[in-house]
Amino acid sequence: MNKVKNEISFEDFTKVDIRIGTI
């Protein structure tokens, strides 16, 4: 369960990183 949560967290982090890079 923790592994799946980490994967989702990583995906969200990547999305946020891309958003910051776009701005």
C-alpha positions as CSV (number, residue, x, y, z in Angstrom):
1,M,0.0,0.0,0.0
2,N,2.8,2.4,0.9
3,K,4.5,1.7,-2.5
4,V,1.3,2.6,-4.4
5,K,0.9,5.8,-2.3
6,N,4.5,6.7,-3.1
7,E,3.9,6.2,-6.8
8,I,0.9,8.5,-6.7
9,S,2.8,11.1,-4.7
10,F,5.7,10.9,-7.2
11,E,3.2,11.4,-10.1
12,D,1.6,14.4,-8.4
13,F,5.1,15.9,-7.6
14,T,6.1,15.5,-11.2
15,K,2.9,17.3,-12.3
16,V,3.5,20.1,-9.9
17,D,7.1,20.3,-11.1
18,I,6.0,20.6,-14.7
19,R,3.4,23.3,-13.8
20,I,6.1,25.3,-12.0
21,G,8.4,24.9,-15.0
22,T,5.7,26.2,-17.3
23,I,5.0,29.3,-15.2
